[in-house]
Amino acid sequence: QVQLVESGGGSVQPGGSLRLSCTVSPTTISTTTMGWYRQPPGSQRERVARTATWGDDYADSVKGRFTVSIDKAKNKLFLQMDNLQPEDTGVYYCFGHFFGNDIFGGGTHVTVSS
């Protein structure tokens, strides 16, 4: 059974940065589609970044501030988040498409406040 485990969340001030990591086991990250969703407090889950064989895409609200990347050697997915703003607060979930299914991790909390 594929498992995704996120790490790297925390609390930062506006303008700060965080780097989220997602470790995949026991399968390897090859050419599958992976990315990140987030769920702000009281709101629905939304996709913020995705990486696939055809390229990367981002939600308009994070373009130019967030960068998704994969380290296949470490079997990890990352989300570099810069210039964080209070509206970026939420639970961030890693996802990946494996064996015909979309698999999600348990989430990691990000809080942006002064």
Beta strands, then each sheet from edge to edge (+ up, - down):
strand 1: 3-7
strand 2: 10-12
strand 3: 18-25
strand 4: 34-39
strand 5: 46-52
strand 6: 55-58
strand 7: 66-71
strand 8: 76-81
strand 9: 90-98
strand 10: 101-104
strand 11: 108-112
sheet 1: 1+ 3- 8+ 7-
sheet 2: 2+ 11+ 9- 4+ 5- 6+
sheet 3: 2+ 11+ 9- 10+
end
